[in-house]
Amino acid sequence: MPKKVLVCDDEPYILESVGHVVREEGYDVLTTDNGEEALRLARLESPDVIILDISMPQKDGNAVCRELKSSAATRGVYIIVLTARGQEGDMRESYQCGADEYMTKPFSPRSLRKRIHELLD
């Protein structure tokens, strides 16, 4: 059964490009453009990795991360925050919410591909 990656971002271009990178490597991809749907999909589909933007409608990525990491059912999912916010304080806040990794946009598809393989293979 292929590993699943949930990509959560409110920018259609990012959803498409990150989804393409992950799909190209043979993993199943789920996408959503808002935080509430990200929570629903994470609970329903049990992805192996979540790539999560901070700035999203309905619920921001840090709130999503905090909720997922506080639940026994989703605590173990690996969360990569992928955001345009590159300030030290933004990074610190995401880590405090439970993020496992923090990457900034623009991202390198090659680096993302490599990291996904390290996590899922």
C-alpha positions, 0 to 999 in steps of 0.5 A, a space after each residue: 500500500 503506497 504511503 500517503 502525503 497530505 498537502 495543505 496550502 491555500 495557494 493552488 500553485 503550491 498545492 499543484 507543485 508539491 502534489 506533483 513532486 510527491 505523486 511523481 515519487 509514487 506516493 498517494 497525495 491528498 490535498 486541501 486548501 483550508 485548515 478544517 479540511 486538513 484536520 478532517 482528512 488527517 483523522 480520516 485518511 491517516 497520512 504518513 506525512 503532512 506538508 502544512 502551510 501556516 496561513 490558511 482559511 478556517 484554521 491556520 496551520 499552527 492550530 492544525 498542527 497543535 490539534 493533531 499533535 495533541 491527539 493520540 490518534 494523530 500524534 505520530 504523523 510527521 508534520 513539515 511546515 512549508 510556509 513563506 514566513 521565514 522569521 525566527 519567531 514564526 519558526 519557533 511558534 511552529 515548533 512549539 505547536 509540534 511541527 517536526 520540520 520547518 521549510 520556507 517558500 520558495 522551496 526546492 523540489 529536489 530537497 523536498 523530494 529527497 526529504 520525503 524519501 528519507 521519511 517514507 522509504 
